[in-house]
Amino acid sequence: MEKAQVDRINELARKKKTVGLTAEEVKEHEALRRQYIDEFKENLRLTLDNVYMQQEDGSYKKLEQKKKPN
């Protein structure tokens, strides 16, 4: 995400707290926030895919996602 887009998110957030947003600005703010969150999650996943934990025996094991209980 480009800096201009992040600045726009922050600008809309400040405006929302002070004078409120128009319907068009609310949609823009939500879309930009969703894009930011999605990109953040993807970057975190990519980072965690390259993390290895050292085991007690000295070997390394790749991190695995925990299984969700049913």
C-alpha positions as CSV (number, residue, x, y, z in Angstrom):
1,M,0.0,0.0,0.0
2,E,1.3,3.4,-0.9
3,K,2.0,6.1,1.6
4,A,-0.6,8.3,-0.1
5,Q,-3.3,5.7,0.6
6,V,-2.3,5.4,4.2
7,D,-2.4,9.2,4.6
8,R,-5.8,9.2,3.0
9,I,-7.0,6.6,5.6
10,N,-5.7,8.7,8.4
11,E,-7.2,11.9,6.9
12,L,-10.6,10.3,6.7
13,A,-10.3,8.9,10.2
14,R,-9.6,12.4,11.6
15,K,-12.5,13.8,9.6
16,K,-14.8,11.1,10.9
17,K,-14.0,12.0,14.5
18,T,-14.5,15.8,14.0
19,V,-17.2,16.6,11.4
20,G,-18.3,13.2,10.1
21,L,-18.1,11.6,6.6
22,T,-20.3,11.6,3.6
23,A,-21.6,8.2,2.4
24,E,-19.0,8.3,-0.4
25,E,-16.2,8.9,2.0
26,V,-17.4,6.1,4.3
27,K,-17.2,3.7,1.4
28,E,-13.8,5.0,0.5
29,H,-12.6,4.7,4.0
30,E,-13.9,1.1,4.4
31,A,-12.4,0.0,1.1
32,L,-8.9,1.5,2.0
33,R,-9.0,0.0,5.5
34,R,-9.9,-3.4,4.1
35,Q,-7.1,-3.2,1.6
36,Y,-4.6,-2.2,4.3
37,I,-5.7,-5.0,6.6
38,D,-5.6,-7.6,3.8
39,E,-2.1,-6.5,2.8
40,F,-0.9,-6.5,6.4
41,K,-2.2,-10.1,7.0
42,E,-0.6,-11.3,3.8
43,N,2.8,-9.8,4.8
44,L,2.5,-11.4,8.2
45,R,1.7,-14.8,6.7
46,L,4.7,-14.5,4.3
47,T,7.0,-13.6,7.3
48,L,5.7,-16.4,9.4
49,D,6.2,-18.9,6.6
50,N,9.9,-18.2,6.9
51,V,10.2,-18.6,10.7
52,Y,11.7,-21.8,12.2
53,M,11.7,-22.7,15.8
54,Q,14.7,-24.4,17.4
55,Q,13.8,-27.6,19.1
56,E,15.3,-28.9,22.3
57,D,17.5,-31.4,20.4
58,G,19.0,-28.5,18.4
59,S,17.0,-29.1,15.2
60,Y,14.8,-26.6,13.5
61,K,11.2,-27.0,12.7
62,K,9.1,-24.8,10.5
63,L,6.2,-23.0,12.3
64,E,2.8,-24.6,11.6
65,Q,-0.6,-23.1,11.9
66,K,-2.6,-24.5,14.8
67,K,-5.6,-26.6,13.9
68,K,-8.9,-25.0,14.9
69,P,-10.9,-27.1,17.3
70,N,-14.2,-28.2,15.8
